[in-house]
């Protein structure tokens, strides 16, 4: 009996010790989980203070403004174990950032829902919204809204199914009339990016409501980087445009058809637009589409540019823009400047905008806004 009592007491002590140890571990974990870590803080001067709670030896910030290349901006670890960093002031807008923790790139380790848009999916950056007293052209405003339609369309050129996103303006469903159209290309193989990160639909809603652009349809294509120019040309002309014109009420006149793209999409917009001025009356070339030193003279590749008067009549608006710190490709800023200089030499009218920032959605949102304004208001 005594032996049984001793055995029971021994088991009770073991159980108590296990419970005490478990409680200690749980409390420690809860202490780490519940330790308050504030989200990125926008300061009055528009600088941003970032906070990270992580057990690491080195934490660094990469963003699209101040630290676009290694080694990044270093965080400082506080006595409470929280890492923090305050940047210089940002320009107002939505900027992108990521962290490098002990040499390993990662997205933010806190919530990334700083913008009222769709989740970022596999996009490798998080977002920080930096505001002053002025509204953004992509703010969600109490104005009439258009509709974004998603299509899966078989492409014989690519030998696969591809996605097209189409924006129709407010009132399209009931107006019964035909609309101008913008074919908008991106560097990614994801046609949703121009609405997901570029806010193209919101920009259009606001510009239309303010009378700063024409009511139009936007067709956003799946034209990833690395595709041959001739392949993309045939895809757009033989597949996308016919599909759009038989599916939507589109004004097929050249004066009502526009073409634009960013990054490698800019190169495709330049190539297709300069080869076919009889099809498009405006061309937007954003963060790409330049001429490197080895390129042939522009008029050699695009003979129709030699007739400046005729070309200017057909394409009265060419919009070119690039960020002064764009490092997406070797000498990209110089190459885009060389494109502008070549057009000037040939007497081809164009609008050139050298902006701050780099190869980022911060720039592409404002480039799209200005290009749409250049198409004329209602």
HUSULMO-V329361 format. One record per pair of residues at least 4 apart in sequence whose ideal C-beta (glycine too) atoms are under 8 Angstrom apart, sorted by sequence separation. I is the first residue (numbers start at 1). J is the second residue. D is the distance in whole Angstrom. If there is no record, write none. Layout:
BEGIN
i = {I/I}
j = {J/J}
d = {D/D}
END
This chain:
BEGIN
i = {1/2/3/4/5/6/7/8/9/10/11/12/13/14/15/16/17/18/19/20/21/22/23/24/25/26/27/28/29/30/31/42/43/63/64/77/78/100/108/135/155/158/168/171/186/192/193/194/195/199/200/201/202/203/204/205/206/208/223/227/228/229/230/231/232/233/234/235/236/237/238/239/240/241/242/243/244/252/253/261/262/264/265/266/267/268/269/270/271/272/273/276/285/291/296/297/298/299/307/308/309/310/311/312/322/328/331/332/333/334/335/336/337/338/339/340/341/342/344/359/360/361/362/363/364/365/366/367/368/369/370/371/373/42/43/54/61/62/63/67/77/78/90/100/101/107/120/131/155/168/186/188/193/195/198/207/208/227/234/235/236/245/251/252/260/261/296/327/343/357/358/42/43/61/62/67/77/78/99/100/113/120/135/154/155/190/194/195/207/244/250/251/260/261/295/299/304/305/326/329/343/344/357/41/52/60/66/76/98/99/120/154/155/172/186/208/245/261/273/291/298/299/304/326/343/40/41/75/76/98/99/101/112/153/154/186/261/272/355/40/75/76/98/99/152/153/204/223/260/274/324/40/41/62/75/98/99/152/153/169/184/259/273/322/323/340/40/50/60/61/74/97/152/153/168/322/355/39/60/61/73/114/115/151/186/204/223/340/355/38/60/107/114/150/151/223/259/270/37/60/61/73/112/114/115/150/151/204/221/259/269/322/353/37/59/60/112/114/150/151/221/269/270/322/37/58/59/149/184/269/320/107/148/149/201/337/353/35/59/107/108/148/149/200/266/271/105/107/148/149/221/266/270/320/147/200/266/269/320/32/66/94/146/147/219/259/265/266/267/333/65/66/146/257/258/260/266/267/52/146/257/258/259/260/261/263/265/266/351/59/61/63/116/146/194/254/257/258/259/260/261/262/263/264/274/50/65/145/147/195/219/254/256/258/259/260/261/262/263/318/59/61/65/98/144/146/147/165/194/254/255/258/260/262/56/98/143/144/163/164/165/217/254/261/274/275/277/332/53/72/97/98/163/167/192/261/274/53/54/96/97/162/163/165/191/275/52/53/65/96/97/165/191/274/318/320/324/328/51/52/64/96/97/191/217/274/289/318/319/320/321/322/323/324/325/327/328/51/52/63/64/95/96/190/236/283/290/317/318/319/320/321/322/323/324/325/326/327/51/63/64/94/95/167/189/217/277/281/282/285/286/316/318/320/321/322/323/324/325/326/50/63/94/167/180/182/184/186/277/281/282/283/285/286/287/288/317/319/321/323/49/50/62/63/94/95/169/170/180/181/182/184/185/186/189/233/237/280/281/282/283/284/285/286/287/312/323/49/50/61/62/93/94/169/179/180/181/182/183/184/185/188/232/236/278/281/282/283/285/286/287/312/323/49/50/61/62/93/167/179/180/181/182/184/186/187/188/227/277/282/311/312/323/48/49/61/62/90/92/170/179/181/183/185/187/223/225/226/229/233/277/292/293/305/308/309/47/48/60/61/91/92/169/225/229/232/233/237/287/292/308/47/59/60/90/92/216/224/232/288/306/308/323/47/59/60/223/287/288/298/305/47/48/58/59/92/94/150/216/223/229/233/237/273/290/321/43/46/47/58/59/62/93/292/295/305/45/46/58/92/171/288/290/291/298/35/37/46/56/57/58/170/172/223/273/287/290/293/297/298/35/46/56/169/290/292/321/35/50/52/54/148/169/185/289/290/291/299/169/288/290/291/298/319/52/168/287/290/321/167/289/166/167/185/285/291/319/166/319/148/166/167/183/165/166/285/54/146/164/165/319/52/53/145/164/52/164/183/317/52/146/164/183/317/51/146/163/260/145/162/254/64/138/141/144/183/140/143/146/139/143/181/138/141/144/137/138/141/143/144/263/137/143/139/181/40/138/141/137/179/181/270/137/179/180/181/39/178/179/180/39/177/178/179/287/37/158/176/178/40/123/157/178/183/185/187/39/121/181/183/185/186/187/164/180/181/182/183/184/185/186/187/287/157/158/172/179/180/181/182/183/184/185/186/187/286/287/118/157/166/178/180/182/187/286/117/164/186/48/117/155/164/168/185/287/157/166/184/286/48/117/157/166/286/156/185/284/46/155/185/284/286/42/46/153/42/284/40/42/42/282/153/151/282/282/151/263/187/262/262/260/260/258/213/216/212/213/212/214/203/207/213/214/198/213/214/215/197/213/214/203/207/212/213/198/199/203/207/211/198/211/200/204/203/198/208/194/184/182/182/180/138/137/137/138/137/68/69/68/96/91/95/96/91/96/94/95/94/93/91/94/93/93/68/65/64/65/64/64/64/65/64}
j = {5/6/7/8/9/10/11/12/13/14/15/16/17/18/19/20/21/22/23/24/25/26/27/28/29/30/31/32/33/34/35/46/47/67/68/81/82/104/112/139/159/162/172/175/190/196/197/198/199/203/204/205/206/207/208/209/210/212/227/231/232/233/234/235/236/237/238/239/240/241/242/243/244/245/246/247/248/256/257/265/266/268/269/270/271/272/273/274/275/276/277/280/289/295/300/301/302/303/311/312/313/314/315/316/326/332/335/336/337/338/339/340/341/342/343/344/345/346/348/363/364/365/366/367/368/369/370/371/372/373/374/375/377/47/48/59/66/67/68/72/82/83/95/105/106/112/125/136/160/173/191/193/198/200/203/212/213/232/239/240/241/250/256/257/265/266/301/332/348/362/363/48/49/67/68/73/83/84/105/106/119/126/141/160/161/196/200/201/213/250/256/257/266/267/301/305/310/311/332/335/349/350/363/48/59/67/73/83/105/106/127/161/162/179/193/215/252/268/280/298/305/306/311/333/350/48/49/83/84/106/107/109/120/161/162/194/269/280/363/49/84/85/107/108/161/162/213/232/269/283/333/50/51/72/85/108/109/162/163/179/194/269/283/332/333/350/51/61/71/72/85/108/163/164/179/333/366/51/72/73/85/126/127/163/198/216/235/352/367/51/73/120/127/163/164/236/272/283/51/74/75/87/126/128/129/164/165/218/235/273/283/336/367/52/74/75/127/129/165/166/236/284/285/337/53/74/75/165/200/285/336/124/165/166/218/354/370/53/77/125/126/166/167/218/284/289/124/126/167/168/240/285/289/339/167/220/286/289/340/53/87/115/167/168/240/280/286/287/288/354/87/88/168/279/280/282/288/289/75/169/280/281/282/283/284/286/288/289/374/83/85/87/140/170/218/278/281/282/283/284/285/286/287/288/298/75/90/170/172/220/244/279/281/283/284/285/286/287/288/343/85/87/91/124/170/172/173/191/220/280/281/284/286/288/83/125/170/171/190/191/192/244/281/288/301/302/304/359/81/100/125/126/191/195/220/289/302/82/83/125/126/191/192/194/220/304/82/83/95/126/127/195/221/304/348/350/354/358/82/83/95/127/128/222/248/305/320/349/350/351/352/353/354/355/356/358/359/83/84/95/96/127/128/222/268/315/322/349/350/351/352/353/354/355/356/357/358/359/84/96/97/127/128/200/222/250/310/314/315/318/319/349/351/353/354/355/356/357/358/359/84/97/128/201/214/216/218/220/311/315/316/317/319/320/321/322/351/353/355/357/84/85/97/98/129/130/204/205/215/216/217/219/220/221/224/268/272/315/316/317/318/319/320/321/322/347/358/85/86/97/98/129/130/205/215/216/217/218/219/220/221/224/268/272/314/317/318/319/321/322/323/348/359/86/87/98/99/130/204/216/217/218/219/221/223/224/225/264/314/319/348/349/360/86/87/99/100/128/130/208/217/219/221/223/225/261/263/264/267/271/315/330/331/343/346/347/86/87/99/100/130/131/208/264/268/271/272/276/326/331/347/87/99/100/130/132/256/264/272/328/346/348/363/88/100/101/264/328/329/339/346/89/90/100/101/134/136/192/258/265/271/275/279/315/332/363/86/89/90/101/102/105/136/335/338/348/89/90/102/136/215/332/334/335/342/80/82/91/101/102/103/215/217/268/318/332/335/338/342/343/81/92/102/215/336/338/367/82/97/99/101/195/216/232/336/337/338/346/217/336/338/339/346/367/101/217/336/339/370/217/339/217/218/236/336/342/370/218/371/201/219/220/236/219/220/339/109/201/219/220/374/108/109/201/220/109/221/240/374/110/204/222/241/375/110/205/222/319/205/222/314/125/199/202/205/244/202/205/208/202/206/244/202/205/208/202/203/206/208/209/328/203/209/206/248/108/206/209/206/248/250/339/207/249/250/251/110/249/250/251/111/249/250/251/359/110/231/249/251/114/197/231/252/257/259/261/114/196/256/258/260/261/262/240/256/257/258/259/260/261/262/263/363/234/235/249/256/257/258/259/260/261/262/263/264/363/364/196/235/244/256/258/260/265/364/196/243/265/128/197/235/244/248/265/367/238/247/265/367/130/199/239/248/368/239/268/367/130/239/269/368/371/128/132/239/129/371/128/130/131/371/243/243/374/375/247/359/288/364/367/368/371/375/372/375/372/373/373/375/365/369/375/376/361/376/377/378/361/377/378/368/372/377/378/364/365/369/373/377/365/378/368/372/372/368/378/368/368/372/375/375/365/365/366/369/369/325/327/327/360/356/360/361/357/362/361/362/362/362/362/365/365/366/358/357/357/358/358/359/360/362/362}
d = {7/6/6/6/6/6/6/6/6/6/6/6/6/6/6/6/6/6/6/6/6/6/6/6/6/6/6/7/6/5/6/7/5/6/6/7/5/7/5/5/7/6/4/5/8/5/5/4/7/6/6/6/6/6/6/6/6/8/6/5/7/6/6/6/6/6/5/5/5/6/7/6/6/6/6/6/6/7/7/3/6/7/6/6/6/6/6/6/6/6/7/7/4/4/4/8/6/6/6/6/7/6/6/6/6/6/5/6/6/6/7/7/6/6/7/6/6/6/8/7/7/6/7/6/6/7/6/6/6/7/6/7/8/8/7/7/8/5/7/5/7/7/6/5/6/6/7/8/6/8/7/5/6/5/8/4/6/5/8/6/6/5/4/7/8/5/5/7/4/5/7/6/6/6/7/5/5/6/8/7/8/7/8/8/7/8/5/5/4/6/8/8/8/8/8/5/8/6/5/8/8/7/5/7/5/8/6/7/6/5/7/5/5/7/5/6/6/6/5/7/6/5/6/6/5/5/5/4/6/7/7/8/7/7/8/6/4/8/6/7/6/7/6/6/5/6/7/5/5/8/6/5/8/5/4/7/7/7/8/7/6/5/4/7/8/6/7/6/6/6/7/7/6/6/8/6/7/8/3/4/6/7/5/7/8/8/7/5/8/5/6/8/5/7/4/8/6/7/5/6/7/7/4/6/6/8/8/7/8/5/6/4/7/7/7/7/7/5/6/7/7/6/5/8/4/7/4/7/7/6/6/7/6/5/8/8/7/6/8/7/4/7/8/6/8/8/8/5/5/7/6/5/4/7/7/7/5/7/6/8/5/6/5/5/6/5/8/6/5/8/8/6/6/6/6/8/3/5/6/5/5/7/7/7/7/8/7/4/7/5/6/7/6/5/8/6/7/4/5/3/7/4/5/6/8/7/6/6/7/7/5/6/7/8/7/8/7/5/5/7/8/7/8/6/4/7/8/5/5/7/5/7/7/7/8/5/8/7/8/6/6/7/5/8/8/6/6/8/7/6/6/7/4/7/8/8/4/5/7/4/6/7/7/7/5/7/7/7/6/7/8/6/6/7/7/6/6/7/6/4/6/6/6/4/6/6/8/7/7/7/7/8/8/7/7/6/4/7/8/6/5/7/8/7/8/6/8/8/4/5/5/4/6/5/6/6/5/7/5/6/7/5/5/6/6/6/8/7/7/7/8/7/7/7/8/7/6/8/4/5/7/4/7/5/6/6/5/7/5/6/7/8/7/8/7/8/7/8/6/5/6/5/7/8/5/6/7/7/8/6/7/7/8/8/3/8/7/6/7/4/5/5/5/5/5/8/4/7/8/6/5/8/8/8/6/4/5/5/5/5/5/6/5/6/6/7/7/7/8/8/7/6/7/5/8/8/7/6/6/5/7/7/7/7/7/7/8/8/4/7/6/5/7/7/8/6/6/8/6/7/5/6/7/5/5/7/7/7/7/7/5/8/8/8/6/8/6/5/7/8/7/6/6/4/6/8/5/7/6/7/4/5/6/4/4/5/8/7/7/8/7/6/5/6/7/8/8/7/8/7/5/5/6/8/5/7/8/8/8/6/5/7/8/7/6/7/7/4/7/7/8/7/7/5/8/6/5/5/6/8/8/7/8/6/4/8/6/8/5/6/7/8/8/6/8/8/3/8/7/7/8/7/5/5/4/8/5/8/7/7/6/5/6/8/7/7/4/6/7/7/6/5/7/8/8/6/8/5/7/7/6/6/4/8/8/6/7/7/5/5/5/7/6/8/7/7/6/6/6/4/6/8/7/8/7/6/6/7/5/8/6/7/7/7/8/6/5/8/5/4/7/8/4/8/7/8/6/6/8/7/6/7/4/7/8/8/5/6/8/7/7/5/4/7/8/8/7/7/6/8/5/7/7/6/8/7/6/5/6/6/7/7/6/6/5/6/7/8/4/7/7/6/8/8/8/8/7/8/7/7/7/7/6/7/4/6/4/5/5/3/6/3/6/5/7/8/8/7/7/7/8/7/8/7/4/8/7/5/4/7/8/7/6/5/6/7/7/5/6/8/6/8/7/3/7/7/8/8/4/7/7/6/7/7/7/5/7/5/6/6/8/7/7/7/7/8/4/5/5/7/8/6/8/7/6/8/7/8/5/7/7/6/6/4/8/8/6/5/6/7/7/6/6/6/7/7/6/5/6/6/6/6/5/8/6/6/5/7/5/6/5/6/7/7/6/7/8/8/8/8/8/6/7/7/8/5/7/7/6/6/6/8/7/7/8/7/6/6/5/8/8/7/8/6/6/7/8/6/8/4/8/6}
END
